[in-house]
Amino acid sequence: MTNEPLREKWGERLAEFSRSQMPLIEWCAARSIPLHQFYYWRQRLDASATARSKSQSPGWVSVNVVEPVPALRKPSGISVRLGHSVIDVTAGFDPAVLRAVVAALEPSPC
């Protein structure tokens, strides 16, 4: 089997696993797939997808700048810490923007 059909086969397998909602060990056992082989292909396909996306997108994220809160009034909100990053969330924030920022800061799964 050449490289491209094998990549497609494993891409389909990874998608099938994602849809199955089964624990990985059970899913692999049911298909007689060694765990190390699953991890190898997931890493290999993730790495090639990351390389493609980096070459296709500039890596910029849109940011909306808002006026600062007056010094006399303390803003109500929370600070979210993700590793070394801190996101300050104030009242009236846009949940979709917060999800996008959090997703951009999360490390990719291995």
Chimera marker file (.cmm) of the C-alpha trace (Angstrom):
<marker_set name="trace">
<marker id="1" x="0.000" y="0.000" z="0.000" r="1" g="1" b="0" radius="0.5"/>
<marker id="2" x="1.482" y="3.354" z="-0.994" r="1" g="1" b="0" radius="0.5"/>
<marker id="3" x="1.805" y="6.255" z="1.397" r="1" g="1" b="0" radius="0.5"/>
<marker id="4" x="-1.259" y="8.305" z="0.332" r="1" g="1" b="0" radius="0.5"/>
<marker id="5" x="-3.850" y="5.485" z="0.556" r="1" g="1" b="0" radius="0.5"/>
<marker id="6" x="-2.374" y="4.534" z="3.942" r="1" g="1" b="0" radius="0.5"/>
<marker id="7" x="-2.671" y="8.137" z="5.145" r="1" g="1" b="0" radius="0.5"/>
<marker id="8" x="-6.295" y="8.230" z="3.942" r="1" g="1" b="0" radius="0.5"/>
<marker id="9" x="-7.054" y="4.913" z="5.666" r="1" g="1" b="0" radius="0.5"/>
<marker id="10" x="-5.645" y="6.203" z="8.937" r="1" g="1" b="0" radius="0.5"/>
<marker id="11" x="-7.399" y="9.528" z="8.554" r="1" g="1" b="0" radius="0.5"/>
<marker id="12" x="-10.670" y="7.613" z="8.262" r="1" g="1" b="0" radius="0.5"/>
<marker id="13" x="-9.775" y="5.465" z="11.283" r="1" g="1" b="0" radius="0.5"/>
<marker id="14" x="-8.993" y="8.514" z="13.413" r="1" g="1" b="0" radius="0.5"/>
<marker id="15" x="-12.277" y="10.132" z="12.373" r="1" g="1" b="0" radius="0.5"/>
<marker id="16" x="-14.136" y="6.903" z="13.160" r="1" g="1" b="0" radius="0.5"/>
<marker id="17" x="-12.544" y="6.756" z="16.614" r="1" g="1" b="0" radius="0.5"/>
<marker id="18" x="-13.468" y="10.397" z="17.242" r="1" g="1" b="0" radius="0.5"/>
<marker id="19" x="-17.112" y="9.717" z="16.363" r="1" g="1" b="0" radius="0.5"/>
<marker id="20" x="-17.273" y="6.458" z="18.341" r="1" g="1" b="0" radius="0.5"/>
<marker id="21" x="-16.953" y="8.021" z="21.819" r="1" g="1" b="0" radius="0.5"/>
<marker id="22" x="-15.425" y="4.699" z="22.943" r="1" g="1" b="0" radius="0.5"/>
<marker id="23" x="-12.380" y="4.530" z="25.205" r="1" g="1" b="0" radius="0.5"/>
<marker id="24" x="-9.274" y="4.257" z="23.029" r="1" g="1" b="0" radius="0.5"/>
<marker id="25" x="-8.176" y="0.911" z="24.451" r="1" g="1" b="0" radius="0.5"/>
<marker id="26" x="-11.564" y="-0.686" z="23.735" r="1" g="1" b="0" radius="0.5"/>
<marker id="27" x="-11.786" y="0.856" z="20.259" r="1" g="1" b="0" radius="0.5"/>
<marker id="28" x="-8.325" y="-0.400" z="19.277" r="1" g="1" b="0" radius="0.5"/>
<marker id="29" x="-8.938" y="-3.859" z="20.763" r="1" g="1" b="0" radius="0.5"/>
<marker id="30" x="-12.205" y="-4.232" z="18.835" r="1" g="1" b="0" radius="0.5"/>
<marker id="31" x="-10.315" y="-3.551" z="15.596" r="1" g="1" b="0" radius="0.5"/>
<marker id="32" x="-7.088" y="-5.425" z="16.483" r="1" g="1" b="0" radius="0.5"/>
<marker id="33" x="-5.091" y="-2.199" z="16.191" r="1" g="1" b="0" radius="0.5"/>
<marker id="34" x="-2.026" y="-1.887" z="18.439" r="1" g="1" b="0" radius="0.5"/>
<marker id="35" x="-2.159" y="1.266" z="20.596" r="1" g="1" b="0" radius="0.5"/>
<marker id="36" x="1.334" y="2.340" z="19.532" r="1" g="1" b="0" radius="0.5"/>
<marker id="37" x="0.235" y="2.241" z="15.890" r="1" g="1" b="0" radius="0.5"/>
<marker id="38" x="-2.785" y="4.435" z="16.655" r="1" g="1" b="0" radius="0.5"/>
<marker id="39" x="-0.596" y="6.969" z="18.495" r="1" g="1" b="0" radius="0.5"/>
<marker id="40" x="1.987" y="6.951" z="15.696" r="1" g="1" b="0" radius="0.5"/>
<marker id="41" x="-0.552" y="7.736" z="12.999" r="1" g="1" b="0" radius="0.5"/>
<marker id="42" x="-2.396" y="10.330" z="15.077" r="1" g="1" b="0" radius="0.5"/>
<marker id="43" x="0.878" y="12.164" z="15.696" r="1" g="1" b="0" radius="0.5"/>
<marker id="44" x="1.993" y="11.809" z="12.088" r="1" g="1" b="0" radius="0.5"/>
<marker id="45" x="-1.281" y="13.111" z="10.632" r="1" g="1" b="0" radius="0.5"/>
<marker id="46" x="-1.538" y="15.911" z="13.231" r="1" g="1" b="0" radius="0.5"/>
<marker id="47" x="2.004" y="17.021" z="12.413" r="1" g="1" b="0" radius="0.5"/>
<marker id="48" x="1.334" y="17.105" z="8.672" r="1" g="1" b="0" radius="0.5"/>
<marker id="49" x="-1.973" y="18.940" z="9.199" r="1" g="1" b="0" radius="0.5"/>
<marker id="50" x="-0.229" y="21.482" z="11.425" r="1" g="1" b="0" radius="0.5"/>
<marker id="51" x="2.494" y="22.017" z="8.842" r="1" g="1" b="0" radius="0.5"/>
<marker id="52" x="-0.118" y="22.530" z="6.109" r="1" g="1" b="0" radius="0.5"/>
<marker id="53" x="-2.172" y="24.956" z="8.194" r="1" g="1" b="0" radius="0.5"/>
<marker id="54" x="0.920" y="26.974" z="9.151" r="1" g="1" b="0" radius="0.5"/>
<marker id="55" x="1.880" y="27.336" z="5.518" r="1" g="1" b="0" radius="0.5"/>
<marker id="56" x="-1.670" y="28.304" z="4.514" r="1" g="1" b="0" radius="0.5"/>
<marker id="57" x="-2.617" y="30.772" z="7.235" r="1" g="1" b="0" radius="0.5"/>
<marker id="58" x="-0.769" y="33.822" z="8.522" r="1" g="1" b="0" radius="0.5"/>
<marker id="59" x="-1.452" y="32.881" z="12.148" r="1" g="1" b="0" radius="0.5"/>
<marker id="60" x="-3.185" y="36.129" z="13.025" r="1" g="1" b="0" radius="0.5"/>
<marker id="61" x="-6.305" y="36.304" z="15.172" r="1" g="1" b="0" radius="0.5"/>
<marker id="62" x="-8.791" y="39.159" z="15.068" r="1" g="1" b="0" radius="0.5"/>
<marker id="63" x="-8.999" y="41.155" z="18.314" r="1" g="1" b="0" radius="0.5"/>
<marker id="64" x="-11.626" y="43.720" z="19.247" r="1" g="1" b="0" radius="0.5"/>
<marker id="65" x="-10.254" y="46.661" z="21.261" r="1" g="1" b="0" radius="0.5"/>
<marker id="66" x="-12.649" y="48.114" z="23.814" r="1" g="1" b="0" radius="0.5"/>
<marker id="67" x="-12.476" y="51.362" z="25.739" r="1" g="1" b="0" radius="0.5"/>
<marker id="68" x="-10.850" y="51.010" z="29.165" r="1" g="1" b="0" radius="0.5"/>
<marker id="69" x="-13.077" y="51.053" z="32.229" r="1" g="1" b="0" radius="0.5"/>
<marker id="70" x="-12.923" y="54.385" z="34.091" r="1" g="1" b="0" radius="0.5"/>
<marker id="71" x="-10.457" y="54.306" z="37.017" r="1" g="1" b="0" radius="0.5"/>
<marker id="72" x="-13.183" y="55.186" z="39.551" r="1" g="1" b="0" radius="0.5"/>
<marker id="73" x="-15.146" y="52.010" z="38.886" r="1" g="1" b="0" radius="0.5"/>
<marker id="74" x="-13.626" y="48.568" z="39.311" r="1" g="1" b="0" radius="0.5"/>
<marker id="75" x="-14.554" y="46.162" z="36.526" r="1" g="1" b="0" radius="0.5"/>
<marker id="76" x="-16.536" y="43.075" z="37.447" r="1" g="1" b="0" radius="0.5"/>
<marker id="77" x="-15.256" y="39.881" z="35.947" r="1" g="1" b="0" radius="0.5"/>
<marker id="78" x="-12.798" y="37.032" z="36.278" r="1" g="1" b="0" radius="0.5"/>
<marker id="79" x="-9.272" y="36.133" z="35.242" r="1" g="1" b="0" radius="0.5"/>
<marker id="80" x="-8.766" y="32.807" z="33.452" r="1" g="1" b="0" radius="0.5"/>
<marker id="81" x="-5.303" y="31.279" z="33.662" r="1" g="1" b="0" radius="0.5"/>
<marker id="82" x="-4.160" y="28.743" z="31.038" r="1" g="1" b="0" radius="0.5"/>
<marker id="83" x="-0.565" y="27.768" z="31.738" r="1" g="1" b="0" radius="0.5"/>
<marker id="84" x="1.391" y="31.024" z="31.563" r="1" g="1" b="0" radius="0.5"/>
<marker id="85" x="-1.419" y="32.932" z="29.853" r="1" g="1" b="0" radius="0.5"/>
<marker id="86" x="-4.034" y="35.060" z="31.643" r="1" g="1" b="0" radius="0.5"/>
<marker id="87" x="-7.332" y="36.131" z="30.076" r="1" g="1" b="0" radius="0.5"/>
<marker id="88" x="-9.317" y="38.859" z="31.848" r="1" g="1" b="0" radius="0.5"/>
<marker id="89" x="-13.033" y="38.429" z="31.226" r="1" g="1" b="0" radius="0.5"/>
<marker id="90" x="-15.368" y="41.306" z="32.053" r="1" g="1" b="0" radius="0.5"/>
<marker id="91" x="-19.130" y="41.530" z="32.177" r="1" g="1" b="0" radius="0.5"/>
<marker id="92" x="-20.726" y="41.519" z="28.722" r="1" g="1" b="0" radius="0.5"/>
<marker id="93" x="-17.974" y="39.482" z="27.056" r="1" g="1" b="0" radius="0.5"/>
<marker id="94" x="-18.618" y="37.575" z="23.842" r="1" g="1" b="0" radius="0.5"/>
<marker id="95" x="-18.560" y="33.805" z="24.645" r="1" g="1" b="0" radius="0.5"/>
<marker id="96" x="-17.592" y="32.898" z="21.064" r="1" g="1" b="0" radius="0.5"/>
<marker id="97" x="-14.511" y="35.120" z="21.231" r="1" g="1" b="0" radius="0.5"/>
<marker id="98" x="-13.502" y="33.629" z="24.596" r="1" g="1" b="0" radius="0.5"/>
<marker id="99" x="-13.841" y="30.089" z="23.182" r="1" g="1" b="0" radius="0.5"/>
<marker id="100" x="-11.678" y="31.031" z="20.201" r="1" g="1" b="0" radius="0.5"/>
<marker id="101" x="-8.995" y="32.576" z="22.421" r="1" g="1" b="0" radius="0.5"/>
<marker id="102" x="-8.947" y="29.572" z="24.783" r="1" g="1" b="0" radius="0.5"/>
<marker id="103" x="-8.743" y="27.158" z="21.851" r="1" g="1" b="0" radius="0.5"/>
<marker id="104" x="-5.837" y="29.122" z="20.391" r="1" g="1" b="0" radius="0.5"/>
<marker id="105" x="-3.934" y="28.987" z="23.692" r="1" g="1" b="0" radius="0.5"/>
<marker id="106" x="-4.506" y="25.301" z="24.455" r="1" g="1" b="0" radius="0.5"/>
<marker id="107" x="-1.660" y="22.973" z="23.545" r="1" g="1" b="0" radius="0.5"/>
<marker id="108" x="-2.474" y="20.434" z="20.870" r="1" g="1" b="0" radius="0.5"/>
<marker id="109" x="-3.165" y="16.917" z="22.231" r="1" g="1" b="0" radius="0.5"/>
<marker id="110" x="-0.456" y="14.334" z="21.793" r="1" g="1" b="0" radius="0.5"/>
<link id1="1" id2="2" r="1" g="1" b="0" radius="0.2"/>
<link id1="2" id2="3" r="1" g="1" b="0" radius="0.2"/>
<link id1="3" id2="4" r="1" g="1" b="0" radius="0.2"/>
<link id1="4" id2="5" r="1" g="1" b="0" radius="0.2"/>
<link id1="5" id2="6" r="1" g="1" b="0" radius="0.2"/>
<link id1="6" id2="7" r="1" g="1" b="0" radius="0.2"/>
<link id1="7" id2="8" r="1" g="1" b="0" radius="0.2"/>
<link id1="8" id2="9" r="1" g="1" b="0" radius="0.2"/>
<link id1="9" id2="10" r="1" g="1" b="0" radius="0.2"/>
<link id1="10" id2="11" r="1" g="1" b="0" radius="0.2"/>
<link id1="11" id2="12" r="1" g="1" b="0" radius="0.2"/>
<link id1="12" id2="13" r="1" g="1" b="0" radius="0.2"/>
<link id1="13" id2="14" r="1" g="1" b="0" radius="0.2"/>
<link id1="14" id2="15" r="1" g="1" b="0" radius="0.2"/>
<link id1="15" id2="16" r="1" g="1" b="0" radius="0.2"/>
<link id1="16" id2="17" r="1" g="1" b="0" radius="0.2"/>
<link id1="17" id2="18" r="1" g="1" b="0" radius="0.2"/>
<link id1="18" id2="19" r="1" g="1" b="0" radius="0.2"/>
<link id1="19" id2="20" r="1" g="1" b="0" radius="0.2"/>
<link id1="20" id2="21" r="1" g="1" b="0" radius="0.2"/>
<link id1="21" id2="22" r="1" g="1" b="0" radius="0.2"/>
<link id1="22" id2="23" r="1" g="1" b="0" radius="0.2"/>
<link id1="23" id2="24" r="1" g="1" b="0" radius="0.2"/>
<link id1="24" id2="25" r="1" g="1" b="0" radius="0.2"/>
<link id1="25" id2="26" r="1" g="1" b="0" radius="0.2"/>
<link id1="26" id2="27" r="1" g="1" b="0" radius="0.2"/>
<link id1="27" id2="28" r="1" g="1" b="0" radius="0.2"/>
<link id1="28" id2="29" r="1" g="1" b="0" radius="0.2"/>
<link id1="29" id2="30" r="1" g="1" b="0" radius="0.2"/>
<link id1="30" id2="31" r="1" g="1" b="0" radius="0.2"/>
<link id1="31" id2="32" r="1" g="1" b="0" radius="0.2"/>
<link id1="32" id2="33" r="1" g="1" b="0" radius="0.2"/>
<link id1="33" id2="34" r="1" g="1" b="0" radius="0.2"/>
<link id1="34" id2="35" r="1" g="1" b="0" radius="0.2"/>
<link id1="35" id2="36" r="1" g="1" b="0" radius="0.2"/>
<link id1="36" id2="37" r="1" g="1" b="0" radius="0.2"/>
<link id1="37" id2="38" r="1" g="1" b="0" radius="0.2"/>
<link id1="38" id2="39" r="1" g="1" b="0" radius="0.2"/>
<link id1="39" id2="40" r="1" g="1" b="0" radius="0.2"/>
<link id1="40" id2="41" r="1" g="1" b="0" radius="0.2"/>
<link id1="41" id2="42" r="1" g="1" b="0" radius="0.2"/>
<link id1="42" id2="43" r="1" g="1" b="0" radius="0.2"/>
<link id1="43" id2="44" r="1" g="1" b="0" radius="0.2"/>
<link id1="44" id2="45" r="1" g="1" b="0" radius="0.2"/>
<link id1="45" id2="46" r="1" g="1" b="0" radius="0.2"/>
<link id1="46" id2="47" r="1" g="1" b="0" radius="0.2"/>
<link id1="47" id2="48" r="1" g="1" b="0" radius="0.2"/>
<link id1="48" id2="49" r="1" g="1" b="0" radius="0.2"/>
<link id1="49" id2="50" r="1" g="1" b="0" radius="0.2"/>
<link id1="50" id2="51" r="1" g="1" b="0" radius="0.2"/>
<link id1="51" id2="52" r="1" g="1" b="0" radius="0.2"/>
<link id1="52" id2="53" r="1" g="1" b="0" radius="0.2"/>
<link id1="53" id2="54" r="1" g="1" b="0" radius="0.2"/>
<link id1="54" id2="55" r="1" g="1" b="0" radius="0.2"/>
<link id1="55" id2="56" r="1" g="1" b="0" radius="0.2"/>
<link id1="56" id2="57" r="1" g="1" b="0" radius="0.2"/>
<link id1="57" id2="58" r="1" g="1" b="0" radius="0.2"/>
<link id1="58" id2="59" r="1" g="1" b="0" radius="0.2"/>
<link id1="59" id2="60" r="1" g="1" b="0" radius="0.2"/>
<link id1="60" id2="61" r="1" g="1" b="0" radius="0.2"/>
<link id1="61" id2="62" r="1" g="1" b="0" radius="0.2"/>
<link id1="62" id2="63" r="1" g="1" b="0" radius="0.2"/>
<link id1="63" id2="64" r="1" g="1" b="0" radius="0.2"/>
<link id1="64" id2="65" r="1" g="1" b="0" radius="0.2"/>
<link id1="65" id2="66" r="1" g="1" b="0" radius="0.2"/>
<link id1="66" id2="67" r="1" g="1" b="0" radius="0.2"/>
<link id1="67" id2="68" r="1" g="1" b="0" radius="0.2"/>
<link id1="68" id2="69" r="1" g="1" b="0" radius="0.2"/>
<link id1="69" id2="70" r="1" g="1" b="0" radius="0.2"/>
<link id1="70" id2="71" r="1" g="1" b="0" radius="0.2"/>
<link id1="71" id2="72" r="1" g="1" b="0" radius="0.2"/>
<link id1="72" id2="73" r="1" g="1" b="0" radius="0.2"/>
<link id1="73" id2="74" r="1" g="1" b="0" radius="0.2"/>
<link id1="74" id2="75" r="1" g="1" b="0" radius="0.2"/>
<link id1="75" id2="76" r="1" g="1" b="0" radius="0.2"/>
<link id1="76" id2="77" r="1" g="1" b="0" radius="0.2"/>
<link id1="77" id2="78" r="1" g="1" b="0" radius="0.2"/>
<link id1="78" id2="79" r="1" g="1" b="0" radius="0.2"/>
<link id1="79" id2="80" r="1" g="1" b="0" radius="0.2"/>
<link id1="80" id2="81" r="1" g="1" b="0" radius="0.2"/>
<link id1="81" id2="82" r="1" g="1" b="0" radius="0.2"/>
<link id1="82" id2="83" r="1" g="1" b="0" radius="0.2"/>
<link id1="83" id2="84" r="1" g="1" b="0" radius="0.2"/>
<link id1="84" id2="85" r="1" g="1" b="0" radius="0.2"/>
<link id1="85" id2="86" r="1" g="1" b="0" radius="0.2"/>
<link id1="86" id2="87" r="1" g="1" b="0" radius="0.2"/>
<link id1="87" id2="88" r="1" g="1" b="0" radius="0.2"/>
<link id1="88" id2="89" r="1" g="1" b="0" radius="0.2"/>
<link id1="89" id2="90" r="1" g="1" b="0" radius="0.2"/>
<link id1="90" id2="91" r="1" g="1" b="0" radius="0.2"/>
<link id1="91" id2="92" r="1" g="1" b="0" radius="0.2"/>
<link id1="92" id2="93" r="1" g="1" b="0" radius="0.2"/>
<link id1="93" id2="94" r="1" g="1" b="0" radius="0.2"/>
<link id1="94" id2="95" r="1" g="1" b="0" radius="0.2"/>
<link id1="95" id2="96" r="1" g="1" b="0" radius="0.2"/>
<link id1="96" id2="97" r="1" g="1" b="0" radius="0.2"/>
<link id1="97" id2="98" r="1" g="1" b="0" radius="0.2"/>
<link id1="98" id2="99" r="1" g="1" b="0" radius="0.2"/>
<link id1="99" id2="100" r="1" g="1" b="0" radius="0.2"/>
<link id1="100" id2="101" r="1" g="1" b="0" radius="0.2"/>
<link id1="101" id2="102" r="1" g="1" b="0" radius="0.2"/>
<link id1="102" id2="103" r="1" g="1" b="0" radius="0.2"/>
<link id1="103" id2="104" r="1" g="1" b="0" radius="0.2"/>
<link id1="104" id2="105" r="1" g="1" b="0" radius="0.2"/>
<link id1="105" id2="106" r="1" g="1" b="0" radius="0.2"/>
<link id1="106" id2="107" r="1" g="1" b="0" radius="0.2"/>
<link id1="107" id2="108" r="1" g="1" b="0" radius="0.2"/>
<link id1="108" id2="109" r="1" g="1" b="0" radius="0.2"/>
<link id1="109" id2="110" r="1" g="1" b="0" radius="0.2"/>
</marker_set>
